[in-house]
Amino acid sequence: MILLFLSVLRPLGAQNTPTDDSTTITRFKPWKYNHLVELSVGVGPHLVISSVAWHKMFDVAWHRRLKLGTGIRIGMTNMFDRFFTTTPIDRPSPTVFDTLSVPFHSMYSVNLTLNADLALTKWMDIGLAVDIVGVSFGESADARYLATGYSQSGSKQTIKPEILNLLAFSHYNKGSLNNSFYLRFWPGMNLFVKTAFTLYHSAEAVQQTLQFGNRYTGYTYMGSISVGWTPFRSQMTKSTKKLHEYIK
């Protein structure tokens, strides 16, 4: 009688215990993994940018090697002795433009970002981060207007950051935008260090309309370094059957 009872009980217990593979795949929750928080400092000619960012990445392809995601970046920009020129779309010709000389200006920006990561190894990623849309704000600042053959050349002007940040490609970009190519290193499962090469676009609005309008832009190449943390990280794997090897 006891043997009969155990023979019935054992199959019931086996049915309630899922296999390793099914348990792992069922427990994997995409929204739980790959939330990255980072602090960064970037330095370029006459420019320092500090920022904090949050990104959410999603595993897309190649056994979790490729990730795509989005996030929010909040930045503070300090400029020293920078020059801005008439926006390309406002110039009468590509070689004819006016210049603003800005002794010092601080601004803040909040941008929505798009990101792409490719895992080269367990400890190193390469990727792209692009600002798409956002807003900029900050105090007014003084600037010196420089033009050739115009009566107001040399006059002092008041500038403010252009409010709308928008990636519109090439000459049509607006506001403060960062576009970065980066290498990210993982010294541990949850901590990372990132180095980036960045093209920074910024725009200033002059309160008075001048010879070629009131929008002035500047482009700068710069480098940055970031440190960050993620509470749960999904790594690349050879197949979904091996998820249980690193998801705990």
Backbone as CSV, one residue per row, in Angstrom:
resi,resn,N_x,N_y,N_z,CA_x,CA_y,CA_z,C_x,C_y,C_z
1,MET,0.833,-1.208,0.000,0.000,0.000,0.000,0.869,1.261,0.000
2,ILE,1.906,1.265,0.824,2.811,2.425,0.905,3.532,2.620,-0.411
3,LEU,3.997,1.511,-1.030,4.691,1.600,-2.310,3.775,2.146,-3.398
4,LEU,2.506,1.732,-3.371,1.545,2.243,-4.343,1.332,3.740,-4.180
5,PHE,1.242,4.197,-2.932,1.053,5.633,-2.645,2.246,6.450,-3.153
6,LEU,3.489,5.969,-2.929,4.688,6.686,-3.360,4.790,6.732,-4.879
7,SER,4.368,5.619,-5.522,4.424,5.593,-6.982,3.474,6.609,-7.604
8,VAL,2.369,6.879,-6.956,1.430,7.899,-7.432,1.926,9.292,-7.117
9,LEU,2.522,9.478,-5.948,2.973,10.793,-5.493,4.143,11.315,-6.321
10,ARG,5.068,10.452,-6.717,6.257,10.879,-7.432,5.944,11.548,-8.776
11,PRO,5.086,10.972,-9.613,4.741,11.677,-10.854,4.071,13.023,-10.632
12,LEU,3.250,13.116,-9.562,2.626,14.406,-9.266,3.667,15.451,-8.943
13,GLY,4.666,15.073,-8.130,5.731,16.012,-7.788,6.536,16.407,-9.007
14,ALA,6.779,15.445,-9.916,7.546,15.757,-11.117,6.813,16.739,-12.004
15,GLN,5.469,16.644,-12.057,4.698,17.566,-12.883,4.750,18.985,-12.338
16,ASN,4.899,19.142,-11.054,4.913,20.471,-10.450,6.294,21.105,-10.467
17,THR,7.316,20.358,-10.906,8.675,20.893,-10.932,9.080,21.134,-12.366
18,PRO,9.057,22.390,-12.861,9.396,22.650,-14.248,10.870,22.370,-14.505
19,THR,11.193,22.145,-15.752,12.588,21.940,-16.122,13.352,23.245,-15.982
20,ASP,14.698,23.123,-15.989,15.528,24.305,-15.828,15.280,25.319,-16.934
21,ASP,15.179,24.812,-18.173,15.012,25.731,-19.291,13.693,26.485,-19.210
22,SER,12.582,25.777,-18.953,11.279,26.442,-18.904,11.199,27.392,-17.729
23,THR,11.806,27.024,-16.600,11.797,27.909,-15.437,12.532,29.203,-15.743
24,THR,13.704,29.093,-16.385,14.506,30.269,-16.676,13.784,31.217,-17.618
25,ILE,13.238,30.678,-18.698,12.589,31.525,-19.689,11.322,32.166,-19.118
26,THR,10.590,31.420,-18.290,9.376,31.969,-17.687,9.708,33.090,-16.715
27,ARG,10.802,32.923,-15.964,11.144,33.920,-14.945,11.786,35.165,-15.536
28,PHE,12.256,35.118,-16.762,12.924,36.268,-17.349,11.919,37.378,-17.641
29,LYS,12.123,38.542,-17.043,11.211,39.681,-17.192,11.965,40.822,-17.869
30,PRO,11.677,41.111,-19.145,12.446,42.123,-19.878,12.497,43.475,-19.196
31,TRP,11.416,43.895,-18.539,11.397,45.227,-17.915,12.264,45.291,-16.663
32,LYS,12.658,44.148,-16.139,13.465,44.132,-14.916,14.933,44.393,-15.201
33,TYR,15.414,43.993,-16.369,16.845,43.993,-16.644,17.284,45.218,-17.435
34,ASN,18.597,45.518,-17.308,19.268,46.527,-18.133,18.737,47.940,-17.931
35,HIS,18.469,48.316,-16.686,18.264,49.715,-16.320,19.622,50.274,-15.911
36,LEU,20.141,51.225,-16.662,21.473,51.769,-16.422,21.371,53.216,-15.948
37,VAL,22.080,53.525,-14.874,22.178,54.898,-14.361,23.644,55.300,-14.398
38,GLU,23.928,56.503,-14.889,25.332,56.904,-15.013,25.525,58.395,-14.762
39,LEU,26.725,58.726,-14.325,27.188,60.102,-14.162,28.357,60.304,-15.108
40,SER,28.384,61.434,-15.818,29.453,61.643,-16.797,29.943,63.080,-16.765
41,VAL,31.190,63.235,-17.209,31.810,64.554,-17.375,32.482,64.558,-18.733
42,GLY,32.170,65.592,-19.532,32.772,65.746,-20.853,33.518,67.062,-20.954
43,VAL,34.645,67.033,-21.665,35.483,68.228,-21.816,35.813,68.409,-23.292
44,GLY,35.632,69.629,-23.773,35.983,69.980,-25.141,36.566,71.381,-25.175
45,PRO,36.878,71.903,-26.350,37.410,73.270,-26.447,36.442,74.297,-25.868
46,HIS,36.872,74.958,-24.796,36.079,76.011,-24.156,34.726,75.509,-23.671
47,LEU,34.672,74.267,-23.203,33.383,73.665,-22.881,33.552,72.545,-21.860
48,VAL,32.650,72.519,-20.852,32.590,71.421,-19.881,31.117,71.050,-19.705
49,ILE,30.817,69.749,-19.829,29.446,69.274,-19.680,29.419,68.167,-18.629
50,SER,28.548,68.298,-17.658,28.314,67.233,-16.677,26.857,66.804,-16.798
51,SER,26.611,65.507,-16.627,25.243,65.017,-16.830,24.978,63.776,-16.007
52,VAL,23.702,63.507,-15.795,23.226,62.271,-15.193,22.197,61.691,-16.163
53,ALA,22.210,60.364,-16.319,21.336,59.750,-17.312,20.805,58.418,-16.806
54,TRP,19.630,58.076,-17.291,19.024,56.756,-17.083,18.673,56.179,-18.444
55,HIS,19.028,54.901,-18.670,18.718,54.224,-19.924,18.062,52.879,-19.621
56,LYS,17.134,52.493,-20.447,16.529,51.164,-20.400,16.812,50.475,-21.730
57,MET,17.563,49.362,-21.680,17.943,48.636,-22.874,17.145,47.340,-22.996
58,PHE,16.844,46.963,-24.244,16.104,45.736,-24.529,16.956,44.810,-25.386
59,ASP,17.005,43.534,-25.010,17.701,42.538,-25.814,16.954,42.351,-27.124
60,VAL,17.675,42.456,-28.241,17.029,42.438,-29.549,17.447,41.226,-30.383
61,ALA,18.750,40.976,-30.528,19.177,39.958,-31.484,20.555,39.423,-31.106
62,TRP,20.973,38.421,-31.884,22.293,37.820,-31.758,22.555,37.317,-30.350
63,HIS,21.583,36.578,-29.810,21.720,35.968,-28.487,22.100,37.008,-27.431
64,ARG,21.349,38.105,-27.429,21.485,39.168,-26.438,22.772,39.993,-26.591
65,ARG,23.446,39.863,-27.711,24.590,40.745,-27.969,24.124,42.156,-28.333
66,LEU,23.058,42.257,-29.113,22.563,43.554,-29.577,21.409,44.011,-28.697
67,LYS,21.529,45.244,-28.193,20.486,45.842,-27.358,20.124,47.212,-27.917
68,LEU,18.847,47.532,-27.891,18.345,48.849,-28.252,17.552,49.404,-27.084
69,GLY,17.573,50.723,-26.923,16.843,51.282,-25.790,16.647,52.776,-25.889
70,THR,16.077,53.310,-24.833,15.821,54.738,-24.743,16.101,55.197,-23.316
71,GLY,16.099,56.502,-23.105,16.393,57.005,-21.776,16.238,58.510,-21.683
72,ILE,16.644,59.036,-20.544,16.588,60.476,-20.265,17.975,60.933,-19.828
73,ARG,18.435,62.038,-20.404,19.721,62.615,-20.002,19.504,64.055,-19.554
74,ILE,19.989,64.378,-18.360,19.915,65.740,-17.813,21.335,66.285,-17.739
75,GLY,21.595,67.399,-18.421,22.953,67.911,-18.506,23.074,69.373,-18.118
76,MET,24.282,69.735,-17.661,24.624,71.127,-17.378,25.855,71.475,-18.198
77,THR,25.781,72.569,-18.956,26.865,72.984,-19.847,27.417,74.322,-19.399
78,ASN,28.734,74.383,-19.293,29.431,75.636,-19.000,30.363,75.947,-20.163
79,MET,30.199,77.137,-20.740,30.997,77.552,-21.893,31.887,78.725,-21.518
80,PHE,33.098,78.730,-22.083,34.065,79.790,-21.815,34.649,80.269,-23.137
81,ASP,34.487,81.563,-23.433,35.084,82.163,-24.640,34.760,81.361,-25.895
82,ARG,33.493,81.085,-26.090,33.067,80.314,-27.266,32.539,81.236,-28.351
83,PHE,32.640,80.739,-29.582,32.139,81.479,-30.738,30.981,80.709,-31.370
84,PHE,29.930,81.441,-31.707,28.782,80.895,-32.415,28.642,81.630,-33.735
85,THR,28.198,80.917,-34.750,28.033,81.534,-36.067,26.575,81.450,-36.517
86,THR,26.236,82.280,-37.500,24.892,82.254,-38.073,24.535,80.837,-38.502
87,THR,23.321,80.397,-38.202,22.914,79.048,-38.595,23.016,78.897,-40.117
88,PRO,23.433,77.716,-40.579,23.610,77.529,-42.030,22.367,77.848,-42.853
89,ILE,21.177,77.585,-42.319,19.967,77.844,-43.110,19.652,79.339,-43.202
90,ASP,20.260,80.175,-42.341,20.018,81.618,-42.380,21.096,82.371,-43.155
91,ARG,22.138,81.691,-43.595,23.227,82.369,-44.298,22.840,82.639,-45.759
92,PRO,23.204,83.809,-46.270,22.950,84.075,-47.697,23.790,83.183,-48.601
93,SER,24.961,82.736,-48.121,25.794,81.764,-48.821,26.621,81.030,-47.772
94,PRO,27.158,79.847,-48.089,27.877,79.067,-47.069,29.054,79.793,-46.436
95,THR,29.663,80.731,-47.149,30.854,81.411,-46.629,30.564,82.786,-46.057
96,VAL,29.311,83.185,-46.030,28.939,84.503,-45.494,28.136,84.295,-44.222
97,PHE,28.680,84.739,-43.091,27.992,84.564,-41.813,28.527,85.573,-40.800
98,ASP,27.752,85.770,-39.747,28.156,86.604,-38.620,28.567,85.719,-37.446
99,THR,29.165,86.351,-36.443,29.713,85.605,-35.311,29.295,86.264,-33.998
100,LEU,29.036,85.418,-33.004,28.838,85.870,-31.629,29.985,85.353,-30.771
101,SER,30.577,86.233,-30.014,31.618,85.850,-29.057,31.000,85.844,-27.664
102,VAL,31.021,84.665,-27.008,30.359,84.504,-25.706,31.431,84.280,-24.631
103,PRO,31.637,85.250,-23.716,32.657,85.077,-22.678,32.355,83.922,-21.729
104,PHE,31.098,83.826,-21.278,30.723,82.749,-20.370,29.211,82.572,-20.413
105,HIS,28.794,81.310,-20.395,27.364,81.026,-20.369,27.141,79.633,-19.807
106,SER,26.129,79.499,-18.949,25.718,78.204,-18.418,24.300,77.903,-18.869
107,MET,24.041,76.634,-19.173,22.691,76.236,-19.562,22.433,74.817,-19.082
108,TYR,21.159,74.443,-19.071,20.731,73.114,-18.652,19.865,72.517,-19.754
109,SER,19.885,71.205,-19.840,19.088,70.542,-20.867,18.537,69.228,-20.336
110,VAL,17.380,68.855,-20.843,16.752,67.560,-20.558,16.361,66.960,-21.900
111,ASN,16.931,65.796,-22.235,16.712,65.214,-23.552,16.298,63.749,-23.464
112,LEU,15.456,63.361,-24.412,15.146,61.954,-24.640,16.224,61.380,-25.552
113,THR,16.755,60.209,-25.209,17.841,59.620,-25.979,17.432,58.271,-26.562
114,LEU,18.075,57.913,-27.667,18.000,56.573,-28.239,19.391,55.961,-28.176
115,ASN,19.459,54.671,-27.847,20.739,54.018,-27.616,20.789,52.668,-28.318
116,ALA,22.000,52.273,-28.720,22.236,50.953,-29.297,23.544,50.416,-28.744
117,ASP,23.527,49.175,-28.239,24.700,48.511,-27.676,24.999,47.235,-28.434
118,LEU,26.277,46.937,-28.590,26.702,45.644,-29.120,27.769,45.087,-28.197
119,ALA,27.517,43.922,-27.597,28.466,43.293,-26.681,29.561,42.604,-27.484
120,LEU,30.796,43.061,-27.307,31.937,42.416,-27.950,32.409,41.212,-27.145
121,THR,32.438,41.391,-25.833,32.763,40.312,-24.906,31.866,40.463,-23.688
122,LYS,32.049,39.603,-22.719,31.280,39.700,-21.487,31.583,40.992,-20.748
123,TRP,32.767,41.561,-20.986,33.206,42.718,-20.204,33.312,43.999,-21.012
124,MET,32.917,44.008,-22.290,33.084,45.214,-23.097,31.967,45.344,-24.129
125,ASP,31.390,46.557,-24.238,30.370,46.890,-25.226,30.840,48.082,-26.057
126,ILE,30.313,48.188,-27.256,30.404,49.422,-28.031,28.984,49.894,-28.290
127,GLY,28.818,51.195,-28.529,27.456,51.659,-28.720,27.363,53.081,-29.217
128,LEU,26.123,53.486,-29.478,25.780,54.835,-29.902,24.695,55.382,-28.989
129,ALA,24.787,56.666,-28.665,23.754,57.361,-27.893,23.441,58.673,-28.610
130,VAL,22.174,58.885,-28.912,21.770,60.048,-29.698,20.639,60.774,-28.979
131,ASP,20.808,62.080,-28.772,19.719,62.910,-28.254,18.707,63.171,-29.364
132,ILE,17.428,62.951,-29.065,16.385,63.082,-30.083,15.594,64.378,-29.932
133,VAL,15.052,64.604,-28.738,14.227,65.779,-28.517,14.288,66.136,-27.037
134,GLY,14.104,67.423,-26.733,14.143,67.858,-25.341,14.003,69.359,-25.243
135,VAL,14.402,69.879,-24.089,14.336,71.324,-23.849,15.630,71.790,-23.203
136,SER,15.950,73.068,-23.425,17.092,73.724,-22.786,16.609,74.989,-22.094
137,PHE,17.301,75.344,-21.030,16.945,76.553,-20.300,18.169,77.049,-19.549
138,GLY,18.136,78.317,-19.165,19.254,78.916,-18.443,19.111,80.427,-18.398
139,GLU,20.025,81.062,-17.673,20.005,82.513,-17.536,20.494,83.185,-18.821
140,SER,20.150,84.458,-18.957,20.666,85.252,-20.074,22.161,85.520,-19.875
141,ALA,22.835,85.788,-20.959,24.267,86.098,-20.905,24.581,87.168,-21.936
142,ASP,25.720,87.818,-21.757,26.165,88.842,-22.703,27.049,88.221,-23.775
143,ALA,26.958,88.773,-24.967,27.786,88.321,-26.083,28.170,89.522,-26.934
144,ARG,29.275,89.381,-27.644,29.728,90.443,-28.538,29.415,90.036,-29.978
145,TYR,28.722,90.915,-30.691,28.309,90.635,-32.065,29.392,91.108,-33.023
146,LEU,29.835,90.203,-33.904,30.906,90.507,-34.855,30.385,90.285,-36.267
147,ALA,30.461,91.339,-37.102,29.992,91.252,-38.479,30.833,92.171,-39.347
148,THR,30.812,91.899,-40.633,31.559,92.708,-41.592,30.584,93.598,-42.367
149,GLY,30.836,94.893,-42.326,30.014,95.823,-43.101,28.607,95.978,-42.561
150,TYR,28.454,95.876,-41.246,27.122,96.043,-40.653,27.245,96.994,-39.482
151,SER,26.301,97.904,-39.359,26.432,99.011,-38.401,26.507,98.535,-36.953
152,GLN,25.869,97.397,-36.616,25.855,96.954,-35.229,27.036,96.059,-34.863
153,SER,27.969,95.874,-35.760,29.133,95.048,-35.457,29.897,95.611,-34.266
154,GLY,30.227,94.751,-33.339,30.912,95.166,-32.114,29.983,95.476,-30.967
155,SER,28.682,95.457,-31.214,27.718,95.790,-30.156,27.538,94.620,-29.186
156,LYS,27.099,94.943,-27.976,26.822,93.920,-26.981,25.391,93.428,-27.143
157,GLN,25.222,92.110,-27.134,23.920,91.493,-27.311,23.598,90.599,-26.123
158,THR,22.311,90.351,-25.908,21.846,89.447,-24.846,21.363,88.154,-25.481
159,ILE,21.862,87.037,-24.970,21.504,85.729,-25.543,20.888,84.831,-24.475
160,LYS,20.119,83.859,-24.946,19.566,82.806,-24.094,19.627,81.492,-24.874
161,PRO,19.625,80.351,-24.173,19.617,79.073,-24.898,18.351,78.925,-25.726
162,GLU,18.488,78.321,-26.890,17.313,77.975,-27.673,16.516,76.924,-26.910
163,ILE,15.212,77.127,-26.759,14.407,76.304,-25.855,14.240,74.875,-26.375
164,LEU,13.887,74.717,-27.627,13.604,73.395,-28.181,14.885,72.709,-28.638
165,ASN,15.112,71.492,-28.149,16.180,70.642,-28.657,15.546,69.623,-29.601
166,LEU,16.051,69.539,-30.826,15.445,68.636,-31.804,16.499,68.158,-32.793
167,LEU,16.619,66.839,-32.898,17.500,66.255,-33.905,16.759,66.267,-35.240
168,ALA,17.125,67.207,-36.095,16.480,67.343,-37.402,17.472,67.103,-38.533
169,PHE,18.694,66.673,-38.169,19.743,66.297,-39.101,20.392,67.510,-39.765
170,SER,21.707,67.533,-39.634,22.569,68.510,-40.278,22.180,69.941,-39.913
171,HIS,21.921,70.771,-40.917,21.711,72.205,-40.700,20.430,72.528,-39.953
172,TYR,19.534,71.577,-39.805,18.227,71.872,-39.213,18.138,71.496,-37.732
173,ASN,19.231,71.029,-37.149,19.225,70.711,-35.716,18.921,71.955,-34.899
174,LYS,18.285,71.724,-33.755,17.931,72.837,-32.869,18.394,72.531,-31.451
175,GLY,18.801,73.589,-30.731,19.078,73.469,-29.312,20.359,72.732,-28.967
176,SER,20.330,72.076,-27.809,21.499,71.395,-27.248,21.361,69.886,-27.441
177,LEU,22.299,69.284,-28.203,22.225,67.864,-28.545,23.591,67.207,-28.419
178,ASN,23.598,65.993,-27.880,24.809,65.168,-27.800,24.626,63.923,-28.658
179,ASN,25.589,63.637,-29.527,25.613,62.396,-30.289,26.954,61.712,-30.012
180,SER,26.914,60.506,-29.428,28.129,59.889,-28.906,28.343,58.490,-29.451
181,PHE,29.611,58.156,-29.667,30.057,56.787,-29.886,30.874,56.396,-28.656
182,TYR,30.607,55.227,-28.075,31.258,54.915,-26.796,31.737,53.472,-26.702
183,LEU,32.669,53.294,-25.780,33.134,51.986,-25.316,32.784,51.878,-23.846
184,ARG,32.157,50.771,-23.463,31.765,50.575,-22.063,32.441,49.308,-21.541
185,PHE,33.054,49.450,-20.372,33.768,48.346,-19.740,33.062,47.969,-18.439
186,TRP,32.985,46.658,-18.182,32.320,46.143,-16.990,33.354,45.499,-16.062
187,PRO,33.882,46.243,-15.087,34.795,45.614,-14.130,34.094,44.643,-13.182
188,GLY,32.774,44.749,-13.075,31.966,43.837,-12.270,30.642,43.596,-12.960
189,MET,29.811,42.745,-12.400,28.526,42.438,-13.016,27.593,43.645,-13.076
190,ASN,27.714,44.563,-12.104,26.756,45.659,-11.999,27.355,47.044,-12.203
191,LEU,28.666,47.175,-12.172,29.330,48.468,-12.311,29.981,48.573,-13.682
192,PHE,29.969,49.794,-14.263,30.616,49.984,-15.550,31.295,51.343,-15.626
193,VAL,32.263,51.432,-16.535,32.964,52.670,-16.868,32.851,52.852,-18.371
194,LYS,32.525,54.071,-18.798,32.286,54.326,-20.218,33.103,55.515,-20.683
195,THR,33.768,55.369,-21.810,34.457,56.484,-22.462,33.746,56.768,-23.777
196,ALA,33.618,58.041,-24.131,32.827,58.399,-25.309,33.490,59.508,-26.107
197,PHE,33.260,59.472,-27.405,33.634,60.543,-28.326,32.330,61.182,-28.802
198,THR,32.192,62.488,-28.592,30.897,63.148,-28.740,30.962,64.329,-29.702
199,LEU,29.919,64.448,-30.525,29.680,65.668,-31.293,28.571,66.434,-30.578
200,TYR,28.920,67.620,-30.094,27.964,68.426,-29.321,27.498,69.613,-30.160
201,HIS,26.187,69.751,-30.282,25.579,70.872,-30.993,24.850,71.753,-29.986
202,SER,25.059,73.058,-30.070,24.333,73.987,-29.199,23.905,75.201,-30.016
203,ALA,22.841,75.837,-29.557,22.292,76.994,-30.269,21.899,78.071,-29.270
204,GLU,22.154,79.314,-29.647,21.798,80.470,-28.826,20.837,81.371,-29.610
205,ALA,19.922,81.966,-28.884,18.971,82.895,-29.492,19.278,84.308,-29.003
206,VAL,19.464,85.228,-29.935,19.712,86.633,-29.600,18.366,87.340,-29.482
207,GLN,18.235,88.163,-28.464,16.951,88.831,-28.248,16.614,89.806,-29.370
208,GLN,17.638,90.386,-30.005,17.415,91.331,-31.094,17.729,90.653,-32.430
209,THR,16.872,90.848,-33.427,17.139,90.302,-34.756,18.246,91.104,-35.429
210,LEU,19.281,90.384,-35.870,20.450,91.027,-36.454,20.442,90.856,-37.967
211,GLN,21.600,90.992,-38.577,21.692,91.021,-40.038,21.125,89.753,-40.692
212,PHE,21.450,88.575,-40.121,21.001,87.310,-40.699,20.096,86.547,-39.740
213,GLY,19.277,87.240,-38.989,18.378,86.573,-38.057,18.898,86.595,-36.631
214,ASN,18.311,85.751,-35.779,18.686,85.796,-34.358,19.116,84.428,-33.809
215,ARG,19.385,83.440,-34.689,19.831,82.114,-34.234,21.290,81.900,-34.605
216,TYR,22.049,81.426,-33.590,23.480,81.181,-33.795,23.824,79.815,-33.213
217,THR,24.646,79.062,-33.933,24.947,77.686,-33.528,26.451,77.457,-33.435
218,GLY,26.781,76.377,-32.715,28.171,75.954,-32.613,28.262,74.446,-32.483
219,TYR,29.277,73.847,-33.135,29.541,72.413,-33.053,30.889,72.201,-32.390
220,THR,30.969,71.190,-31.538,32.208,70.890,-30.842,32.393,69.385,-30.731
221,TYR,33.610,68.914,-31.007,33.973,67.532,-30.714,34.604,67.481,-29.335
222,MET,34.227,66.483,-28.548,34.718,66.409,-27.174,34.786,64.961,-26.712
223,GLY,35.497,64.742,-25.622,35.582,63.424,-25.003,34.920,63.446,-23.644
224,SER,34.455,62.286,-23.192,33.805,62.209,-21.885,34.097,60.860,-21.238
225,ILE,33.912,60.810,-19.940,34.048,59.575,-19.175,32.868,59.466,-18.222
226,SER,32.352,58.266,-18.053,31.170,58.039,-17.222,31.407,56.853,-16.309
227,VAL,30.751,56.887,-15.158,30.678,55.728,-14.271,29.204,55.452,-14.026
228,GLY,28.859,54.169,-13.950,27.451,53.845,-13.804,27.211,52.520,-13.122
229,TRP,25.941,52.216,-12.975,25.507,51.035,-12.220,24.186,50.533,-12.784
230,THR,24.008,49.225,-12.765,22.731,48.621,-13.124,22.394,47.557,-12.088
231,PRO,21.160,47.511,-11.599,20.816,46.511,-10.572,20.744,45.096,-11.139
232,PHE,20.272,44.940,-12.372,20.159,43.626,-13.003,20.623,43.746,-14.439
233,ARG,21.529,42.868,-14.824,22.114,42.924,-16.155,21.954,41.580,-16.861
234,SER,21.470,41.607,-18.103,21.415,40.387,-18.903,22.629,40.361,-19.817
235,GLN,23.329,39.243,-19.856,24.515,39.118,-20.682,24.211,38.318,-21.932
236,MET,25.135,38.396,-22.869,24.991,37.603,-24.087,25.127,36.118,-23.745
237,THR,24.501,35.288,-24.548,24.576,33.841,-24.363,24.502,33.166,-25.717
238,LYS,24.917,31.921,-25.795,24.919,31.207,-27.068,23.522,30.759,-27.474
239,SER,22.656,30.518,-26.515,21.287,30.129,-26.833,20.410,30.381,-25.624
240,THR,19.093,30.395,-25.837,18.169,30.639,-24.729,18.177,29.501,-23.727
241,LYS,18.665,28.336,-24.100,18.720,27.212,-23.172,19.735,27.439,-22.061
242,LYS,20.629,28.410,-22.242,21.667,28.665,-21.250,21.371,29.907,-20.411
243,LEU,20.160,30.426,-20.473,19.823,31.612,-19.692,20.023,31.378,-18.199
244,HIS,19.756,30.159,-17.748,19.840,29.872,-16.325,21.261,29.999,-15.807
245,GLU,22.256,30.064,-16.703,23.638,30.159,-16.267,23.965,31.524,-15.679
246,TYR,23.208,32.545,-16.072,23.527,33.881,-15.553,22.339,34.640,-14.997
247,ILE,21.142,34.159,-15.152,19.977,34.838,-14.574,19.660,34.190,-13.245
248,LYS,19.700,34.970,-12.198,19.480,34.425,-10.869,18.333,35.173,-10.205
